[in-house]
Every structure is written in structure tokens, then in C-alpha cells.
Amino acid sequence: MGLLSDPNRRRALIGMLTRLNAPICMICYMAGVAWFMGLAFEPFTLRTYMSENAMGSTMVEERFPAGERALATGREFAAHKKKTGGMPVDWLVRTMQARGLEVYTQRFSRKLPFPDEDKERYMVKGTNVYGILRAPRAPRTEALVLSAPCSPGNENNQAVGLLLGLAQYFRSQIYWAKDIIFLVNEHDLIGMQAWLEGYHHTNTTGMDWSPLQGRGGSIQAALSLELSSDVVTSLDLVLEGLNGQLPNLDLANLFYAFCQKIGVLCTTQGKLPRNDWDTTSGYSHAVQTMMLMVLKQASGRPWGDHGLFLRYHIEAASIKGVNSFRQYKTDATTVGRLLEGMYRKLNNLLERLHQSYFFYLMPSLTRFVSIGYYMPAFGLLALILLLRALDLWVQLSSPPTRTTEDGVEVVPTNPGVLSILTPLVISHLTGVALYTLPVLSQELAVQHFPVSETEAVVLTAIAIYTAGLALPHNTHRLLAGEGTEQGWKVLKLVAVLYLAVLLGCTALINFSLGFILALTLVPLAAFITPHVPKTLSAVVMVILSPGLTLLFAVFFFQELQETPVTLQEGWMLYLSVISQGILDHALYGSLLYPLAALLVYPCWLLFWNILFWK
């Protein structure tokens, strides 16, 4: 405190920070990247452990004897689904009633803003079927959910059969203290969104659905089951939800504990845990697993039906059965035992899961990185923006004077408000156009060009994004005179502080997205000026722009999943990701598209304007 309160020492400190600004910024950037990469090194991470005492170890033996019967039910479900050409509602109602459940249905419909060509749908109509097993030993104020989506074709039939088998087995037990809701939802996330809105009496997406006739207690936890084979080699745990939300870490710990106890191979991001952390291949494996989680979380989309539960503060995860080349096999009976054990543990909860972490990264199922470990990596990158803002503030506070040939000192004139306000307004108007026009102008585009509605939306978005590169020209046309030397410094000070606040708020909500944006935007924000080489700097800025960052992320994600694509396949996948991001925002409230269009892209345009400042 004495250092800051003493004016002389404060001036000396500020002088040192401004004099060594560029080297310090470079050191902070390299340190931030190195810190993040070090998070996957096992000695720097924490071992997972169960925080909730109510879910500790017990002497209870997990039981589920009806695995083969569940698979037979799944085959029967598949036959009726094929016969009806969709969800066999009547058969599901009869089957659930025969197992002693209170059975209800919910109809819903949703018109998409433009056709989803990936799943070939535009006007979606469907029915959810759910059965409630009332708790015999409690006042029925709390509930647990087990869901299985009714997927098209032969997908997920075994999961529905196992769900019905568990419902029959759970019905014969007397120890339940919470209602158990068995849900079969149609049209994947759309059906789940309709059911959750109906259950909680909310309507945030404009979907039409019929009110639920039966409800259980307040939902404490939920699992979504996805099985498409009679035999699985491993179970994959999916945690990433809407807008990067994650469930309480104890839910992942519970899954891993039962997999270890029963002897089931378990993975996260499709990768098994490894013990050779001190080798190059072991560290590379951990980095790949963590980066896959970072990219999935940064996408902001729900990676399973569980992802929509998290917005209602319900801890949820998806369990996917994987049938791969591994020789180890797991049958439906073993998977049923695992689920029965997990629900018995969740049944013991006296309060919501809260003792463990909600903000974390996982290099494997056995290790995790808490928020206190990974936030310094982002903090080092954000510090660069504050250092550059300090340097600009000092330059603006004491501008250098210029001496003419006559020996007269000329003080630089202060920039006009119009020269600063004009690029700010135009940048954000471009962002508003990028957010609104692609969907609103799709019919007009289809009439004048030989493209489909989805292609019109995506290509219009790309066209508006590219047209924003003409911002400096438009700014100069609106200004009465050319900008001053002080003008671009004021504009950059505003843009740097704007970016610092934007990245800081984003990282608090979704660390992965905030870190990726900081990784690409902070270098150009720190060193861009009107005096750098224009052509080279423009190429670098375009490469580090939000649009190309997304393109590189698509290729990087495919490489991490060990499914590399060609340039043409990657480009088509990139277009599909853009359309899916716009759809996710309209259907589920994903924030990535409005954040990129209304805030990130306009902020990048400000630095683009500084580069071409006159």
C-alpha cells in the first residue's frame, strides 16, 4: 500500500510498466498458455473424491436380474416403432402401466426458424411418455429422473428396453424415498425441452406443448441413457450442458465409483484413464481429453438430453454405451446393476448435490482441475489488456509535443467525439445485422438465388460477416475529417477495456469459451496500431478473427476425436456448425451465437478499424 500511496514510487512503478510494457505482455501470454497446458500434467491436478457423505460406500449389493428380459423389451419396442413409423405411444403407455407406474403423455410441436437439414425436419410434432413410481417411504416432495430418447431408426432401442426393465425392478423395491420418473422423449432435445418447460411451468422458447397431467416432486438429479447395442465395451460419461454448464462433480464421481466396483470400463470424451502420466504419450492423452472437454464446453450446445436439466439447477449427465473394438464386454444386466446402484445412492440424498465442484475441467475420470487452478491461466491473458490500457492512458495523459520549423511547440489536438463514436456505432450495427438478418431474409434470398433456406441463412451470415471488413471505409466516409493520432489511441483504449470486460464476464460463465477467445483476440488487441505493416497485419487479424477461429476449432476437434476430415468435408462441417449454432439459440437459448454476433465480432471490428485508421 505504501508503494501506491507514495506519488514518487507510484510514478516510478507506472514508468517501469509503460517502459517494459511489450516484454511483460509477451511473458504474460506465454505464461498463460504454459499454465493452461500444464493443467493436464497429473501432479498439478487433484484426484477425484466423493464429497457428499450420503453417497459414501455402503454394504449394499447392487441387483438387477432382468438384463435379457430388458433387451427383449427393447426389441419389442423397436418392432412397434418400425410399425408406427415413430414413437409407439400406445404401446409405451400399456407397457408402463403393466409395470405399475402412473403413466402420462405430453404432446408438443415446434416450428423451426429454418429447416434443420442435418436431421431433415422443419415442423416438429411429437409426444413424450413418462411414468411415475411414487415413493412409498417419503412425502413425495423430491424426485429423480431416468430418461431415454426415442431416436429414429435402430438407435437407442436397447436404452428404452433397459429403462422399462429398471422400472419393473424398481417397482418391487420398498426403499425409495423419492419419486422415480421414467421418461421416453421424442425428437431428442426438442422433446426434452418441452417436457422440462411443462414440468416447471415455464415457456422460454415459444414452444407449444400440452400441460402435464402428472408431476412428481422437485427433481434432484437425472440421468439420460443411450444404448444402441445388446453388448457394450465401455460406458462414456457426457457432462457438458447448455452454455457450458456442468453438473456437480459428485455425479461424475458416483458414476466412476460404481464402474470401478462393478468392473465396467468407463471413459470420458471416449478416452480411458491412463496411469503413465510421466510419459509423453500419457501427457498427450490427458491434453487431448481436456481439450475435447474445453471445445465441447465452449460450443455452448447441450451434448446430450441431460444438458437442458442444468438450466433448472438439476444435476444431470448422459451415459452412452459404446460398442467398439475392445475385447472387454459388458451386458445389459451389468449396466442395469450400475444404474440401480447409482439411483440408490441418489435416493439417500437429504439435500441437493452441492458440496463438490461446479466449475472444473477433467483430463480423465480420475483427475480434475478446479476453478482455482485454471483461472490464473485466463488471468495472465487478461492482465495483458490491463497493461496495454495503462500504457495508452499514460500516453493520452501526457501527449508528446511537436516543434515546428519556427520553434513553436504544437500540442496535439484532442479527438472529436464523433471520430470515436462513429466506429463504435457502425461496428455494433453490423453485429445487429449479423444477428437478425440471416433468419429474417431467408425467404428473400431463396427467391433470388438457387439455395435452400438453411443455405440462405448460413451464406447470408457469412456475407454480412465479410462485409464488415469494409467498416474503416464506411467510417471515413461519415467523418468530416481524418482521424488524429490521439483519436486511435482513445478508440483503442475503449476497445481494450471493452474486450477485457467482455472476456472476463464470458470466462465467469463459460471458462472454455472465454479462454479460447482470449487466446486469439488478446494478441491482436495488444499490438495492433495504425503504424504496423498493413497487409501482414490484416492477414493476421483475419486469421485470428472469431469466424476463422471457429473454422480452426472444427478441424482441431475432428483431429482430437481421431476422425480427420478433408478441406471440403471440414468446410461443409463448418457451415453445419454455423446453422446448428443459430438453431440452438432459437430452440434452447444457447448464448454463443448472440454473444459472437452482438459483442465479440463488433469488438474485433474496432481493432480492424484501428489498423486502417487515417
N, C-alpha and C positions, 0 to 999 in steps of 0.2 A: 504493500500500500504506500510505503514511503517513496518508492520509485515513481509511482503515478502522481502522488501529491506534490512532489518537488518539480517545479516548472523546468528547471535546467535538466534534470535527469529525464523528464518526460520528453523534452525536445531531443535529447541525445538518443533516446530509445526510438523515437519516430524517425530521426535521421538515419539510424542504422537500418531500420526496417525498410525505408524507402531506398537506401543506397544498395542494399543486398536483396532487393525485392525479387528479382528474377531468379537468382540462385536458390533462395529459400522456397520459392514456389515450385521449382523443379524438384527439390529434395522432398517437399511435402507430397508431390504427386507420386514419385517413385516409392516413398514410404507407404502411402496409402495402398498402392497396388500390391506391394510386397506384404503388407499386413493382411490384406484380403486373401492372397494366395497362401499365406501361412496358416489360415484358419483350417485348412484341410489336413494339416500335419497333426497327427494324433496326440503328441504330448501337449499341444496347445488347446485341445478340446476337452470337454467334460464327458465322463461316462454316464450313460442314461441310468436313471434310477427312479423308483416309484415314490412319489411324494405323498400320495393320498393313502393314509393309513387304512381306510375302509376297503381298499383294494389290495391289501397285502396278502401274503401267502396264507393259505388255509389247508386243512387236511382233506378237503372235499375232492372227490374224484369226478372228473367230467364224464358225463354219459350221453350217448346218443346212439341207439342201436339200429336206427332205421335208414341207413345210408342207401341201400339198394332200393328200398321202397320209395325213397325220395327221388332217386333217378328215374324210377318207373313213372312216378307222378310227373316228372319233367317231360318225359317222352309223351305222356298223355296230353299234357299242356301244349306241346309242340304240334301234335296232331290236330287238336281243336283250333289252335292259332292258324294253322295252314288251311283248315276247312273254312273258317270265318273270314280269312284274309286280313286279320288284325287281332286285336285284343279279344279273347274269348270271355266276355264279361259274364254271361250267364253261367258258364261252366265254373269260373272262378268263384262266383257267389255261392253256388251249390257246394263246391268243394270246401270253401272256408266255413260255411255253415255246418257241414258234416263234421268238422273238427271242433265244433263248439265255440266258434267266435261270433261276436256281434259284427255283422257284415254290412257295409255301406258302400255306395258308389258316388262318384262325383263327375259330372260332365263339364267339359271346358272347351273353349275354342279361342283361337288366336290368329289374327291376320298379320302376317309378317310385313314389314315396311317394303321389302322386295324379296323375290324368291330366293330361297336357300338352295343353290344348285348342288351343293355337296350332298344334301340329303333329299333333294328333289321334293320340296314342299313349299307351299305359299300360304294356303289357308289350312290351318291345323285344327282338327277336331278329334277329340278322344275322350276316354273315360278312365278314371282311376278307381281301383277297387282296393278296399282296405278292411281288415278285420281287427277287432279289439279284443284282447284277452284281459278281462278285468282282474285286478289284483285281489286275491282272496284274503290277504293279511294286512291291508292298509286302507286308509280312507280314500284311495284313488285320486290323489292330488298330483301325482307325478307319473311320467310315462317314459318308455323307451321305444325307439322305432327301429325296425328291421325292414329295409326296402330292397326290391329287386326290379329294375326296369324291364318292361316288356319291349325287347328290341326286335327289329324286323329280321326276317329270315330265321336262321337256326341259332342266332345269337342269344345267349343268356337263358335258354330254356332250363338248363340244369339248376341255375340260381333260383328260379321260381319254384321248381320242384323241391329244392332243399329248404326254401322258405316255408312251404306248406308242410314239409316233414317236421321242421322245427316247431311250427305252430301246433301240430298234433302232439308232439312230445311235451312241449311247454304246458299244454292244457292239462296233462296228467300230473303235473307237479303242484305242490301246495305252498312253496316257499316264496312266491312272488309278492313283493311289497310295492311294485309299480305296475301300472298298466303296460302291456306289450302290444304295440301296434304293428301289424304286418301289412305292408303296403306294396302293391304292384302298380307302378305308374306307367302310363303310356306316353310315347313321344319324349322319352328321356327327360331332359331338363325342363322342357315346357310343362309337361305333366307334373313334375315335382314342384315347379314354381306355383302352378295353380293350386296344388294341394296345400302347400305351406301358406299361401295367401288365404285360402279358405279356413285353414285351421286357426290362424291368428287374426282373422277378420281384418285383413289389410288388402289394399289393391294399389300397388305402386307401379305396375307396368301396363295398366289398361287392359288386362286380360279378362275375358268373360268366363265365369265359372259359376256353377250352382253351389249354393251354401251346403256345408257339411251337415248331415243329419246326426252324426255321432262324433263325439270328441272324447279323448282321454284327458289325463292330467297334463300339467306343464311338462313339456318334453325336456329331459335332462341330457340325453345322448342319442345318437343314431348311427347306424352302420348301413352302408349300401353294398350289396353283394353282386358281383359279376362273375359268373361261371359259364363257360361255353364248351366244357368238355367233361366227360364222365370221370376222367382221371387228370389230376393236375400235378405238375412237378414242383411248383412253388406258389406262394401267395405274395402278391405285391400290394403294399400299403400305399394308398394315394391320400395325401394330406392337403394339397393346395386347393383353396377355395376361391370364391368370388373376391376380386380386388386384392388378391394376395393374402387373404385371411387364412390363419392356420388354427387347428383345434388345439386344445390343451395338450401339452406334451405327454401327460399321463396316459392319454388314449393310445398313443403310439407305443409307450412303454408297456401297456397292458397287452397289446397285440404281440409284441416281441416276447414278452414273458411266457405267454401261452404257447407260442410257436416253439420256444425252447423246451418247454415242459412236455409238450406232446410229440415233439420231434418232427416239425414241419419246416421245410426250407422257406425262409421269408426274405423278401427283398424290399427295397425302396428305390424308385426310379429304375426298376428292373435289374438292379445290381446287388449281388450278395455281399454281406460284410466280409472283410478280409483282415487278417491279423499281421500281415507283413508290411506294417506301416513304415518300417525303416528301410524299405527298398524303393527304388524309383518307380517300379510298376505299381506297388501298393499305394504310394502317394498319388500317382497319376489316377488310379482308380478312385480314390477319395475325392480328388479335384473334380473328376468328371461327374461323380454323383452329386456333389454340392452344386456344380454349375448347372446341372439339369434342374435341380430344385430352384435355383435362382432364376433361370429363364422361365420356368413354369409359373413361378410366383409373380414375376414381372409382367407376364402376359395379362394378368388380371382376370382371366376367364376361369370358371369352375372346371376342374379336371375330373369331375365325377358328380353324381347326384348329391353327394354329401356337401358339395361346395355351397349350395344355396341354404343349407341349415345354419351355416356360420353367421349369416347376417342377422339371424334371430337369437344369437348367443346360445346356440345349441352345439355342443361338441360333437363333431361327426367326422367320419372317414369312410373311404371306399376300400373294399378288399376285392382284389381281382385275382382270379385263378389263372395261372399261366401254364400252358402245356407246351414245353419246349424240348430241346434235345437232351436235357438232363436225365440221367438214368433213375434218379430218385423219384418215386411215385407216391402220391397221396390220394386216397379215395374220398368219396363223399362222406363216409362215416367219420373220418378223422377231421374233416373240415367242420362237420356238424358239432363234433365234440369241442372244437376250438371256439366256435360261436356260442355254444351253450355255456362254456366256462366264462367267456367274456361278459355275457349278459348276467350271469350270476354275480360276477364281481360288480358290475354296474348297478345291479339290484341292491347291493349293500350300501350304496352311497346315501349319506344323510344330507348332503348338500351338493351343489353343482361342483364340477371339477374346477378348482381354482388355485391349488397350492403349487402347481408346477408352472412351466413357462408357456406363454402365448406367442412370444417372438423368439424365433430360433432358426437355425439352419442345420441340416443333418448331412454330414459326409457319409454316414452309414446309420443303420438302425441301432448300433451300439454306442455311437458318439453323437454329441450335438454341440452347437456353438450358440451360446446365449447372446442376448442383445448387448450385454455389457462387453462382449468380446468383439463383435463385428461392427458396432457403431463407430469406434475410433478410426476404422478404415475410411468410412464416409466423412468423418470429422476432419481428417487430414486433407481430403479433397475440397471440402467446403472452406477450410482455412485459406486456401489459395484465393478464393473470391474475396474474402475479407481483407487479405493483404493487398490485393490489387485495388480494392475500393479505398483503402487507406492511402495508397500511393497517389491515386487520382485526386483524392480530397486534398492532399498536401500540395499537389501541383496547381489545383484550382484556387487554393487559399493564397498562394504567393506566386502568381504568374510571372514568368521572366519578362523583363522589359527589353525592347529593341531600340537601338540607337541608329538614327538616320545619318546621312552624309553630312548634314548640317550640325550634328552633335546634339540633336534634340531626342530625348528619350520618349518613346511611344509605348504607352501601356495598352496591352491587348483589350479589345472591347469585349464586353460580356455578351454571350449569345442571346438572341431573342427567344422568347417563349415559344414562338411559332416554329422555329427551327428544331426544337426538341419535341414539341407536342405533335407535329405532323407525322414523323415516322412512328411514334407510339400509336397514334390513331389508325394509320394505314395498316400497320402490322396486325393490330387486333381486328380490324375489319376483314382482313384477309383470313384470319383464323375463324371468324364467324362464318365467312363464306365457305370455308373448308368444312365446317361442322354442319351447316344447314343445307347447302345447295346440292350435294350429291344425291340425297334422297328426294329432295323436292323437285329436282329437274330430271328425274329418270324418265318420265313419260315423254318429255320434250326431246331428250336425247334418243330415245327409241324411235321416235317418229322421223328423225333426220339422219340417223346413222344405222347401219345394219348390225346392231348389237342387241343382246338381251338386257333385261332390266338390271340384273346383277352386274354385268359387264359395264353397263352405263354408269352405275353408281361408283364402281371402283375406278373406272377411267376418268370420270369427272373429278373425283377426289385427287387423282394423280395430276390431272391438268391444272387444277386450282393450286395445288402444292407447287408445281413447276412455275406457274405464272407469278407466284410470289417472289421469284428471283428478280423480277422487274421492279421491285419496290424502290430501290435507290433512284431509278429514272423517274418514277412517279412522284417521289418526294421532291426531287429537284425541280420538277415542273410546277409543283404547287408553291414552292418557296419563291419569294420575291427576289432574293439574292442568294449568293453562295454561302455555305456554312463557314463559320470561323473555326480557328484552331481550338479555341475554348469550347466550341459547340459540341464537337465529337467527344471531348473528354467528359462533358456533363452528360451527354447521352450514354456514354459507356458506363459512367458511374451509376446512372439509373438502371441500366441493363444488368450490370453485375450484381447490384443489390437485389434487383428483381429476381435474377436467377438463383441467388443464394437463398432467398425466402422460398422460392418455388421448390427447389431441390430439398430444402430442409423439411418442408411440410410433406412432400412426397415420400421422403425416406421414413418419416414417422408413421405413415400409413402403410407403405409398401417399400421396405428397405431395398429389395432387389431392384425394383424399378428406379428408385432414386439413385442407387449406386451406378447402374448402367448409364443413366442419363448424365450423372456427374463424370463418369469415366470418359464420355465423349464430348460433352459441352464445356467442361471446365477448362481444358487446354486452349480451345479457341477463344473462350471468353477472356482468358488471362492475357493472351499475347496478340490479339487482333488489334490493329491500328490502321489508319489510312496510309501509313508510310511504309508498310511491308510490301513485298512484290505482289502485285495484284493477281496475276494469273495463277501462280503457285498457291497463294493463299486461298483463292477462290476454289481451286480443286480440293484442297484440304478441308475447307469449310463444307463443301458439298458432301465429301466422304463422311464427315462427322455429323452431318445433319440427321434429324430424327428419322426421316424416311429411309435413308441408306443404312442407318443403324439397325432398323427393323429388318431390312433385307439381309444384312450380315448375320443377324441373330437367327434368322430362319436356316441359313446354311450351317451355322455353328451348332444349332440344336440338332439338325439331322446327323451331323458328324458325331456328336456326343451319343446319340442313340444308335450309332453304328449302322445307319441307313443313309449313306451319302447319296446325293442326287446330282443330276447334271444341271447345267446352267438353265436350260429350258424348263426342266422339272422344278428347279428352285424358283424360277420366275413365276410359274403357274401357282406354286405353293404360296409364294409371296402375295399374289393377287387374292388367293383364297383367304389368307390370314387377314388382309385388309377388310374384305367383305364380312368375315366372321367377327372381326372386332366391332364393326358398325352394328351388326345384328345383335351381338352380345350386349351392347349398350342399350339397344331398343327393347330387347326381350327381358334382360335380367338386371339392368342397371350397372353394367360394367363401366368403370370410370376411365379406362385407358384412352379410349377414343376422344372424349371431350377434353381430357387433360392434354393430350397431344395437340389437338386442333386449336383449342382456345387459349392455351398457355405456353406450352413448350415451343410450338412452331413460331408463334409471334415473337417469343423471346429470342429464338435463333435469328429471326429476320432483323431484329435490332442490330445484332452483331454483323449481319450481312450488309446492312445499311452503313455501319461504321467503316467497313472495309472500303466502300466506294464513296466515302464522304468527300465532298469537294471543298 
